[in-house]
Amino acid sequence: MAPPDAPPPHALRDYALLADGRRGALVGPHGEIVWMCAPAWHDDAVFAALIGGPGWYTITPVGPYVWGGFYEPGGLIWRSRWVTRTGIVECREALAYPGHRDRAVLLRRIEAVDGPAELTVRLQVAPGFGGQRTGDPVRGEDGCWTARAGNRLRMRWSGPPDTRIGTAGGLPELQARLRLEPGGRQDLVLELAEHPLERREPAERLWRATEAGWQAHLPGLRAVPGPPDARHAYAVLRAMTVPGGGTVAAATTSLPERVEQGRNYDYRYAWIRDQCYIGRAAAEAGARPLLEDSVRFVAARLLEHGPDLPPACTVYGDAVPSPKRLDLPGYPGGFDIVGNRVDRQFQLDCFGESLLLFAAAARHDVLDADGRQAARTAAEAIAARRTRRDSGIWELHPDHWTHSRLTCAAGLRAMAGALPRPSRRLAADWQALADRITADTAADSLHPDGRWQRSPTDPAVDAALLLPALRGALPAEDPRSRATLDAVLAELARDHYCYRFRHNALPLEDSEGAFLLCGFVVALAEHRLGHAVEAARWFERNRAACGPPGLYAEEFDVTQRQLRGNLPQAFVHALLLETAARLATDG
């Protein structure tokens, strides 16, 4: 049972993300931070109210109000904004950026913009999803509250002057009532660290460093369609990427993709495929630092694991734990789980995606010796394992998935074209291997209608089969590619939304939400054929499938206009960024 005093959950579209590259927090419309894991994305939550656990940090106006909010341009500094009966109050909030590996700093600045303001403040740190004890907070001479938070963390909080200790759900909670005169403001700084905390930094210095961190390396993206959304997508990806490391797939776990269907997953890890999507999007957008991080991360994994490359790992390269249930109620319609069964899978397309990433890096002159060696490793793995069944892009039962095989062909062709002149013989070998893979796939997975089918044993249409052609496995004018697009549009598209594949005889929308990644892929496919108007329609339709904070989940419930699944989903933001960049170019 959820703690009786916990902030109630909201529709996912209402939550904004605060993130510093190493961890993230979700803040709701009433100023409630109800999700954050620390010290890293994949660690246990210290705020778990989102999924029915203890732990939250709320700043909420007293009395009736109407809520709103927005991100400051160029980063993930969020402004919660409330119009009350007495005026307007805002809370400027961010995780100090860039983040430190062993220390999270959560900044919140409350400002009475117009008229006086009165707010309640509640802080309950509940490490280990509430399973570890937080010591009773102690107030020091400097006015800061400190406590041991579970087995690993130390807490320090500069709270309002009249803060007192209370309880909620049997756990300690710091509580305060804050009153501000017109124009007044109050800074609150929460620190969570693995080591003893050093001297406290002034809030103003932390804010300035965060603002400067976000403004560094910001791509212009002025000529693309929807420039603010493209820049925001890039900011989200930066916020979800460890400096020099991997990008987390999503900030959360256990948010259901379908109510009471058992489709709850933990996405707080870095997927190789997703990392390649992100790197290629960064290359298209001219965002060199994010491209370099992606190349470095994927290359390191390939050099470490070779043909046994795991499909996912933590953002620091460690193994993903096997899934286990938590004894928490869960977000409504779901249940709580940590870990992921991807740790037991083989996904062939990851090698092809890696080659596509390295080829993009080579074109931008950022592929170093490790990257070139990793490319050889990926090509050798394809040659050795191309006939092995894999779980594929959708992580299903093992099969000879057409998408996986053609993606490998696309990667081999791309990387062969990026090799220097002294490597012409190797390039020819890779092109020949790509030809064999394409021919073998055509022999057993070309549907009688002339389109690609999912596998030799599954004749169905799959939107993922648009991707290999986009990546160069086949020429743009290849009739099999056009037939596949026509089939996707006829069988999987509804009102410029796209579904992955047909699960059963039910209407598409009754089985799962529209898959936003697929919607952007259709936009790219139409653009590749020179259909500028249709490409723009697909792009704009799927670009709008978000809430007020501009964050995207994996799926979109078209009927209810709601987000479904973990939030935010990095690969959707990556495909939005890539599509915006590509649509800015001629077909």
C-alpha positions as CSV (number, residue, x, y, z in Angstrom):
1,M,0.0,0.0,0.0
2,A,1.3,3.5,-0.9
3,P,2.1,5.8,2.0
4,P,-1.2,7.6,2.9
5,D,0.5,11.1,2.8
6,A,2.3,10.5,-0.5
7,P,1.7,12.9,-3.4
8,P,-0.9,11.3,-5.8
9,P,0.3,10.2,-9.3
10,H,-0.6,12.2,-12.4
11,A,-0.8,11.4,-16.1
12,L,2.7,11.0,-17.5
13,R,2.4,14.0,-19.8
14,D,2.3,16.3,-16.8
15,Y,5.8,15.5,-15.5
16,A,9.0,17.4,-16.3
17,L,12.5,16.0,-16.2
18,L,15.4,17.4,-14.2
19,A,18.7,15.7,-15.0
20,D,22.5,16.3,-14.9
21,G,23.8,13.4,-17.1
22,R,24.2,11.0,-14.2
23,R,20.7,10.9,-12.7
24,G,17.3,12.4,-13.2
25,A,14.2,13.5,-11.3
26,L,10.6,13.9,-12.3
27,V,8.7,16.9,-11.0
28,G,4.9,17.1,-11.3
29,P,2.4,20.0,-11.7
30,H,2.1,20.6,-8.0
31,G,5.8,21.0,-7.4
32,E,6.2,17.4,-6.3
33,I,9.5,15.6,-7.1
34,V,8.3,12.0,-7.0
35,W,11.1,10.1,-8.7
36,M,14.9,10.2,-8.4
37,C,17.5,7.4,-8.2
38,A,20.9,8.1,-6.7
39,P,23.8,8.2,-7.0
40,A,23.2,6.9,-10.6
41,W,20.3,6.3,-13.0
42,H,20.3,2.5,-12.3
43,D,20.6,2.8,-8.5
44,D,17.8,2.5,-6.0
45,A,15.3,5.4,-5.8
46,V,15.5,7.9,-3.0
47,F,12.2,9.4,-4.2
48,A,9.8,6.6,-5.3
49,A,6.3,8.1,-4.8
50,L,5.7,7.8,-8.6
51,I,5.6,4.0,-8.3
52,G,3.8,3.8,-5.0
53,G,6.8,4.0,-2.6
54,P,7.9,6.5,-0.1
55,G,10.2,9.5,-0.8
56,W,9.3,12.9,-2.3
57,Y,10.2,16.5,-2.3
58,T,7.2,18.9,-2.7
59,I,6.9,22.7,-2.9
60,T,3.2,23.5,-3.3
61,P,1.2,26.8,-3.1
62,V,-1.3,27.1,-0.3
63,G,-4.9,27.5,-1.5
64,P,-6.4,27.3,-5.1
65,Y,-4.1,27.8,-8.0
66,V,-3.6,26.9,-11.7
67,W,-0.4,25.3,-12.7
68,G,1.9,25.6,-15.7
69,G,5.6,25.5,-16.4
70,F,8.3,25.7,-19.1
71,Y,12.0,25.0,-19.7
72,E,14.4,27.8,-20.1
73,P,15.9,27.7,-23.6
74,G,18.8,25.4,-24.2
75,G,18.8,23.2,-21.2
76,L,16.7,21.4,-18.5
77,I,16.2,24.3,-16.1
78,W,12.4,24.0,-15.4
79,R,10.2,26.7,-14.1
80,S,7.1,25.6,-12.3
81,R,4.6,28.4,-12.4
82,W,1.4,28.8,-10.4
83,V,-1.3,31.5,-10.6
84,T,-2.9,31.8,-7.2
85,R,-5.7,34.0,-5.8
86,T,-3.0,36.4,-4.6
87,G,-0.6,36.5,-7.5
88,I,2.0,34.4,-9.4
89,V,4.7,32.2,-7.9
90,E,7.4,30.3,-9.6
91,C,9.9,27.6,-8.6
92,R,13.0,27.5,-10.7
93,E,14.5,24.0,-10.5
94,A,17.3,21.9,-11.8
95,L,19.9,19.3,-11.0
96,A,23.2,21.1,-10.9
97,Y,24.8,20.6,-14.3
98,P,27.1,18.9,-15.2
99,G,26.6,16.4,-12.4
100,H,29.3,14.7,-10.3
101,R,29.4,10.9,-10.1
102,D,29.1,10.6,-6.4
103,R,27.1,13.8,-5.6
104,A,23.7,15.0,-6.6
105,V,22.7,18.6,-6.1
106,L,19.1,19.5,-6.5
107,L,18.4,23.3,-6.8
108,R,15.1,24.9,-6.2
109,R,14.5,28.7,-6.1
110,I,11.1,29.9,-5.1
111,E,10.1,33.4,-6.4
112,A,7.0,35.5,-5.6
113,V,6.7,37.0,-9.1
114,D,3.5,39.0,-8.5
115,G,2.0,39.4,-5.1
116,P,2.8,37.5,-1.9
117,A,3.2,33.8,-1.9
118,E,2.6,31.0,0.7
119,L,3.8,27.5,0.1
120,T,4.2,24.2,1.9
121,V,7.5,22.3,1.7
122,R,7.9,18.6,2.4
123,L,11.1,16.5,2.1
124,Q,11.2,12.8,2.7
125,V,14.4,11.0,1.5
126,A,13.7,7.3,1.4
127,P,16.8,5.4,0.0
128,G,16.5,1.9,-1.4
129,F,13.0,2.5,-2.6
130,G,12.2,3.1,1.1
131,G,13.8,-0.1,2.3
132,Q,16.8,1.6,3.9
133,R,16.6,3.7,7.0
134,T,17.3,7.5,6.9
135,G,18.6,8.7,10.2
136,D,16.8,11.5,12.1
137,P,17.8,14.8,10.4
138,V,19.9,17.2,12.6
139,R,20.0,21.0,12.1
140,G,23.4,22.5,12.3
141,E,24.5,26.0,13.3
142,D,24.5,27.1,9.7
143,G,20.8,26.2,9.4
144,C,21.3,23.2,7.2
145,W,19.8,19.8,7.9
146,T,22.0,16.7,7.7
147,A,21.4,13.0,8.0
148,R,22.6,9.6,6.9
149,A,20.4,8.3,4.1
150,G,20.6,4.6,3.9
151,N,23.7,2.5,3.5
152,R,25.5,4.7,0.9
153,L,24.3,8.3,1.0
154,R,24.7,11.4,3.1
155,M,22.1,14.2,2.9
156,R,22.4,18.0,3.4
157,W,19.5,20.4,2.9
158,S,19.3,24.1,3.3
159,G,15.6,24.5,4.0
160,P,13.3,27.3,5.1
161,P,14.0,28.8,8.5
162,D,11.0,27.4,10.3
163,T,11.5,23.8,9.2
164,R,10.5,21.1,11.6
165,I,10.7,17.3,11.8
166,G,7.5,15.3,11.2
167,T,6.6,11.9,9.9
168,A,4.8,10.5,6.9
169,G,4.1,6.9,6.4
170,G,6.2,6.1,9.4
171,L,9.4,7.7,8.0
172,P,10.9,11.1,9.0
173,E,9.9,14.1,6.9
174,L,11.1,17.7,7.0
175,Q,8.2,20.1,6.8
176,A,7.9,23.8,6.5
177,R,5.5,26.6,5.6
178,L,7.1,29.4,3.5
179,R,5.8,32.9,3.2
180,L,7.3,35.4,0.7
181,E,6.6,39.0,0.2
182,P,6.1,40.3,-3.4
183,G,9.4,40.0,-5.2
184,G,10.9,37.8,-2.5
185,R,12.7,34.5,-3.1
186,Q,14.1,31.5,-1.3
187,D,16.8,29.1,-2.4
188,L,16.6,25.5,-1.3
189,V,19.6,23.2,-2.0
190,L,19.5,19.4,-1.4
191,E,22.7,17.5,-1.7
192,L,23.0,13.7,-1.7
193,A,26.5,12.2,-1.7
194,E,28.4,9.0,-1.2
195,H,31.2,10.7,0.7
196,P,31.3,13.2,3.5
197,L,30.1,16.6,2.2
198,E,32.5,19.4,1.8
199,R,31.9,23.1,2.6
200,R,28.6,24.2,1.2
201,E,28.6,26.2,-2.1
202,P,26.4,29.3,-2.4
203,A,23.2,28.7,-4.3
204,E,24.0,31.5,-6.7
205,R,27.3,30.0,-7.7
206,L,25.6,26.6,-8.3
207,W,23.0,28.3,-10.5
208,R,25.6,30.2,-12.5
209,A,27.6,27.0,-13.1
210,T,24.5,25.2,-14.2
211,E,23.5,27.9,-16.6
212,A,27.0,28.0,-18.1
213,G,27.1,24.2,-18.4
214,W,23.9,24.1,-20.4
215,Q,25.0,26.9,-22.8
216,A,28.2,25.1,-23.7
217,H,28.3,23.2,-27.0
218,L,24.6,24.1,-27.8
219,P,24.0,23.5,-31.6
220,G,22.1,26.2,-33.4
221,L,19.5,24.1,-35.2
222,R,17.8,27.2,-36.6
223,A,17.2,26.0,-40.1
224,V,15.3,22.8,-39.0
225,P,11.6,22.4,-38.7
226,G,10.5,23.0,-35.2
227,P,13.8,24.5,-33.9
228,P,12.8,24.9,-30.2
229,D,11.7,21.2,-30.1
230,A,14.8,20.0,-31.9
231,R,17.0,22.0,-29.5
232,H,15.0,20.7,-26.6
233,A,15.4,17.1,-27.8
234,Y,19.1,17.6,-27.9
235,A,19.1,19.1,-24.4
236,V,17.2,16.0,-23.1
237,L,19.7,13.7,-24.7
238,R,22.6,15.6,-23.2
239,A,20.9,15.5,-19.8
240,M,20.6,11.7,-20.1
241,T,24.2,11.1,-21.1
242,V,27.0,10.6,-18.7
243,P,30.0,12.7,-19.7
244,G,32.2,10.4,-21.7
245,G,29.8,7.5,-21.1
246,G,26.5,6.1,-22.1
247,T,23.0,7.5,-22.5
248,V,20.3,6.0,-20.3
249,A,17.3,4.7,-22.3
250,A,14.8,6.3,-19.9
251,A,14.9,7.9,-16.4
252,T,12.3,5.5,-14.9
253,T,11.2,2.0,-14.3
254,S,7.9,0.2,-14.3
255,L,5.7,2.8,-16.0
256,P,3.2,0.6,-17.8
257,E,2.9,0.5,-21.6
258,R,-0.6,-1.0,-21.3
259,V,-2.8,-1.1,-18.2
260,E,-2.7,-4.5,-16.3
261,Q,-1.0,-6.2,-19.3
262,G,2.3,-7.1,-17.6
263,R,4.3,-4.8,-20.0
264,N,6.3,-3.1,-17.3
265,Y,10.1,-2.7,-17.8
266,D,13.1,-1.2,-16.3
267,Y,14.8,1.1,-18.9
268,R,17.4,2.7,-16.6
269,Y,20.3,1.3,-18.6
270,A,22.1,2.1,-21.9
271,W,21.1,0.1,-25.0
272,I,23.8,-0.2,-27.7
273,R,21.2,0.2,-30.4
274,D,19.8,3.4,-28.8
275,Q,23.3,4.8,-28.3
276,C,23.9,4.4,-32.0
277,Y,20.6,6.2,-32.8
278,I,21.7,9.0,-30.5
279,G,25.1,9.3,-32.0
280,R,23.8,9.4,-35.6
281,A,21.2,12.0,-34.7
282,A,24.0,14.1,-33.1
283,A,26.0,13.7,-36.3
284,E,23.1,14.9,-38.4
285,A,22.6,17.9,-36.0
286,G,26.2,18.9,-35.9
287,A,26.4,18.1,-32.2
288,R,30.0,16.8,-32.0
289,P,30.3,16.2,-28.2
290,L,27.3,13.9,-28.1
291,L,28.5,12.0,-31.2
292,E,32.0,11.6,-29.6
293,D,30.5,10.3,-26.4
294,S,28.3,7.7,-28.3
295,V,31.3,6.5,-30.3
296,R,33.5,6.2,-27.3
297,F,30.9,4.3,-25.3
298,V,30.0,1.8,-28.1
299,A,33.6,1.2,-29.1
300,A,34.6,0.4,-25.5
301,R,31.8,-2.1,-25.2
302,L,32.8,-3.8,-28.4
303,L,36.5,-3.9,-27.5
304,E,35.6,-5.4,-24.1
305,H,33.1,-8.0,-25.2
306,G,33.7,-8.7,-28.9
307,P,31.1,-11.0,-30.5
308,D,29.5,-11.5,-27.0
309,L,28.5,-7.8,-26.9
310,P,25.5,-7.5,-24.5
311,P,22.6,-5.5,-25.9
312,A,22.6,-3.2,-22.9
313,C,24.6,-2.3,-19.8
314,T,24.6,0.5,-17.2
315,V,25.7,3.9,-18.3
316,Y,29.1,3.1,-16.9
317,G,29.4,-0.2,-18.8
318,D,28.5,-2.7,-16.1
319,A,26.2,-5.6,-16.5
320,V,22.4,-5.2,-16.3
321,P,20.9,-7.1,-13.4
322,S,18.3,-9.7,-14.0
323,P,14.7,-8.5,-13.3
324,K,13.1,-8.8,-9.9
325,R,9.9,-7.5,-8.4
326,L,9.7,-4.8,-5.8
327,D,7.2,-4.9,-2.9
328,L,5.5,-1.6,-3.9
329,P,2.1,-0.9,-5.3
330,G,3.4,0.5,-8.6
331,Y,2.2,3.3,-10.8
332,P,-1.6,2.8,-11.5
333,G,-2.1,0.0,-13.9
334,G,1.3,-1.5,-13.4
335,F,3.7,-3.2,-11.0
336,D,7.3,-2.4,-10.0
337,I,10.3,-4.2,-11.3
338,V,14.1,-3.5,-11.4
339,G,16.5,-5.2,-13.8
340,N,15.9,-6.3,-17.3
341,R,15.8,-9.7,-19.2
342,V,17.9,-8.1,-21.9
343,D,20.9,-9.5,-20.0
344,R,20.1,-12.9,-21.5
345,Q,19.6,-11.9,-25.1
346,F,21.6,-11.8,-28.3
347,Q,20.7,-9.0,-30.7
348,L,22.5,-9.2,-34.0
349,D,21.5,-5.8,-35.3
350,C,23.6,-4.1,-32.6
351,F,26.7,-4.9,-34.6
352,G,25.2,-3.3,-37.7
353,E,24.1,-0.3,-35.8
354,S,27.6,0.1,-34.3
355,L,29.1,0.1,-37.8
356,L,26.6,2.8,-38.9
357,L,27.6,4.9,-36.0
358,F,31.3,4.5,-36.7
359,A,30.8,5.4,-40.4
360,A,29.0,8.6,-39.3
361,A,31.9,9.3,-37.0
362,A,34.4,8.7,-39.8
363,R,32.6,11.2,-42.0
364,H,32.9,13.8,-39.2
365,D,36.5,12.9,-38.6
366,V,36.0,11.8,-35.0
367,L,36.7,8.0,-35.4
368,D,39.9,7.2,-33.5
369,A,42.1,4.1,-33.4
370,D,39.8,2.4,-30.8
371,G,36.8,3.2,-33.0
372,R,38.4,1.7,-36.1
373,Q,39.4,-1.5,-34.2
374,A,35.8,-1.7,-32.8
375,A,34.5,-1.5,-36.3
376,R,36.6,-4.5,-37.3
377,T,35.4,-6.3,-34.3
378,A,31.8,-5.6,-35.2
379,A,32.3,-6.7,-38.8
380,E,34.0,-9.9,-37.7
381,A,31.1,-10.6,-35.3
382,I,28.6,-10.2,-38.1
383,A,30.6,-12.6,-40.3
384,A,30.7,-15.2,-37.5
385,R,27.2,-14.9,-36.1
386,R,25.0,-13.7,-39.0
387,T,23.2,-17.1,-39.2
388,R,22.4,-17.2,-35.4
389,R,18.9,-16.5,-34.3
390,D,18.6,-13.3,-32.3
391,S,15.9,-11.4,-30.3
392,G,15.8,-8.5,-32.7
393,I,15.0,-4.8,-32.3
394,W,11.7,-5.5,-30.4
395,E,13.4,-8.1,-28.0
396,L,11.1,-11.0,-28.9
397,H,11.7,-14.7,-29.2
398,P,14.8,-15.7,-31.1
399,D,14.4,-15.8,-34.9
400,H,16.2,-14.9,-38.1
401,W,14.8,-11.4,-38.0
402,T,14.9,-9.6,-41.3
403,H,15.6,-6.2,-39.7
404,S,18.6,-7.5,-37.9
405,R,20.2,-9.0,-40.9
406,L,19.6,-6.1,-43.2
407,T,20.8,-3.7,-40.6
408,C,24.1,-5.6,-40.6
409,A,24.3,-5.3,-44.3
410,A,23.6,-1.5,-44.0
411,G,26.4,-1.2,-41.4
412,L,28.9,-3.1,-43.5
413,R,28.2,-1.0,-46.6
414,A,28.4,2.3,-44.7
415,M,31.7,1.4,-42.9
416,A,33.2,0.0,-46.2
417,G,32.5,3.4,-47.8
418,A,34.2,5.2,-44.8
419,L,37.4,3.2,-44.9
420,P,40.6,5.0,-46.1
421,R,42.1,4.1,-49.5
422,P,44.7,1.7,-48.1
423,S,41.9,-0.5,-46.8
424,R,40.3,-1.0,-50.2
425,R,40.6,-4.8,-50.0
426,L,38.9,-4.9,-46.6
427,A,36.2,-2.6,-47.9
428,A,35.6,-5.0,-50.8
429,D,35.3,-7.9,-48.4
430,W,32.7,-6.0,-46.3
431,Q,30.7,-5.1,-49.4
432,A,30.7,-8.7,-50.5
433,L,29.6,-9.8,-47.1
434,A,26.8,-7.3,-47.2
435,D,25.7,-8.6,-50.6
436,R,25.6,-12.2,-49.3
437,I,23.5,-11.2,-46.3
438,T,21.1,-9.2,-48.5
439,A,20.8,-12.1,-51.0
440,D,20.3,-14.7,-48.2
441,T,17.6,-12.5,-46.6
442,A,15.9,-12.0,-49.9
443,A,15.8,-15.7,-50.4
444,D,13.9,-16.5,-47.3
445,S,12.2,-13.3,-46.1
446,L,10.9,-11.6,-49.2
447,H,7.1,-11.7,-49.1
448,P,5.2,-12.7,-52.3
449,D,3.9,-9.2,-52.5
450,G,7.5,-7.9,-53.0
451,R,8.0,-6.4,-49.6
452,W,10.2,-7.5,-46.7
453,Q,8.5,-9.7,-44.1
454,R,9.5,-10.0,-40.5
455,S,11.4,-13.3,-40.7
456,P,11.4,-16.5,-42.7
457,T,8.5,-17.9,-40.6
458,D,6.6,-14.6,-40.0
459,P,5.1,-13.0,-43.1
460,A,3.7,-10.0,-41.3
461,V,4.6,-6.3,-41.9
462,D,6.9,-4.5,-39.4
463,A,7.6,-0.8,-39.3
464,A,11.2,-1.6,-38.3
465,L,11.8,-2.9,-41.8
466,L,11.9,0.7,-43.0
467,L,15.1,1.3,-41.2
468,P,17.6,-0.8,-43.1
469,A,16.7,1.0,-46.4
470,L,17.1,4.4,-44.7
471,R,20.6,3.3,-43.5
472,G,21.8,2.2,-47.0
473,A,21.2,-1.5,-47.0
474,L,19.4,-1.0,-50.3
475,P,19.3,1.8,-52.9
476,A,16.5,4.4,-52.4
477,E,14.8,3.2,-55.6
478,D,14.8,-0.5,-54.7
479,P,11.2,-1.8,-55.3
480,R,11.4,-3.9,-52.1
481,S,11.9,-0.8,-50.0
482,R,9.0,1.0,-51.7
483,A,6.7,-2.0,-51.3
484,T,7.6,-2.2,-47.6
485,L,6.7,1.4,-47.1
486,D,3.4,1.0,-48.9
487,A,2.6,-2.0,-46.7
488,V,3.5,-0.2,-43.5
489,L,1.3,2.7,-44.6
490,A,-1.6,0.4,-45.5
491,E,-1.5,-1.9,-42.5
492,L,0.2,-0.1,-39.6
493,A,-0.5,3.6,-40.1
494,R,-3.5,5.5,-38.7
495,D,-3.9,9.3,-39.1
496,H,-0.1,9.8,-39.4
497,Y,0.7,7.7,-36.4
498,C,2.5,4.3,-36.9
499,Y,2.4,1.1,-34.9
500,R,5.2,-1.4,-34.8
501,F,3.4,-4.5,-36.0
502,R,0.1,-6.2,-35.6
503,H,-0.1,-8.2,-32.4
504,N,-3.5,-9.9,-33.1
505,A,-6.8,-9.4,-34.9
506,L,-7.8,-6.5,-32.6
507,P,-7.6,-2.9,-33.9
508,L,-4.1,-1.7,-33.7
509,E,-4.8,0.9,-31.0
510,D,-6.3,-1.8,-28.7
511,S,-3.1,-3.8,-28.6
512,E,-0.5,-1.0,-27.9
513,G,0.0,2.7,-28.4
514,A,1.4,4.3,-31.5
515,F,5.2,3.9,-31.5
516,L,6.7,7.4,-31.9
517,L,10.0,6.1,-33.1
518,C,8.2,4.5,-36.0
519,G,6.3,7.7,-36.8
520,F,9.6,9.6,-37.2
521,V,11.0,6.7,-39.3
522,V,8.1,6.9,-41.7
523,A,8.8,10.7,-42.0
524,L,12.4,9.8,-42.9
525,A,11.2,7.2,-45.4
526,E,8.9,9.7,-47.1
527,H,11.6,12.3,-47.2
528,R,14.0,9.8,-48.8
529,L,11.5,9.4,-51.6
530,G,11.2,13.1,-52.1
531,H,7.7,13.3,-50.6
532,A,8.3,16.6,-48.7
533,V,4.7,17.3,-47.8
534,E,4.0,13.8,-46.4
535,A,7.4,13.8,-44.5
536,A,6.4,17.1,-42.9
537,R,3.0,15.8,-42.0
538,W,4.4,12.7,-40.3
539,F,7.0,14.8,-38.5
540,E,4.6,17.4,-37.2
541,R,2.0,14.7,-36.1
542,N,4.5,12.8,-34.0
543,R,6.3,15.9,-32.8
544,A,3.0,16.9,-31.1
545,A,2.7,13.6,-29.2
546,C,4.0,15.0,-25.9
547,G,2.9,16.9,-22.8
548,P,3.5,20.5,-21.8
549,P,7.2,19.8,-20.9
550,G,7.9,18.5,-24.4
551,L,9.0,15.0,-23.2
552,Y,8.2,11.8,-25.2
553,A,7.5,8.3,-24.0
554,E,7.9,5.2,-26.1
555,E,4.2,5.0,-27.0
556,F,1.4,7.4,-27.5
557,D,-2.2,6.5,-26.7
558,V,-3.9,8.2,-29.7
559,T,-7.5,7.8,-28.3
560,Q,-6.7,9.3,-24.9
561,R,-3.8,11.5,-26.1
562,Q,-1.6,10.1,-23.3
563,L,2.0,9.0,-23.0
564,R,2.6,5.3,-22.3
565,G,5.7,3.7,-20.9
566,N,8.9,4.9,-19.3
567,L,9.7,8.6,-19.4
568,P,11.4,10.2,-21.2
569,Q,12.4,7.7,-23.9
570,A,15.8,8.7,-25.3
571,F,15.5,7.1,-28.7
572,V,12.3,9.0,-29.5
573,H,14.1,12.3,-28.8
574,A,17.0,11.0,-31.0
575,L,14.8,10.3,-34.0
576,L,13.0,13.6,-33.6
577,L,16.4,15.3,-33.7
578,E,17.6,13.3,-36.7
579,T,14.3,13.8,-38.6
580,A,14.4,17.6,-38.0
581,A,18.0,17.8,-39.2
582,R,17.3,15.7,-42.3
583,L,14.1,17.5,-43.3
584,A,16.1,20.7,-43.3
585,T,18.1,19.2,-46.3
586,D,17.0,18.5,-49.8
587,G,15.7,15.0,-50.5
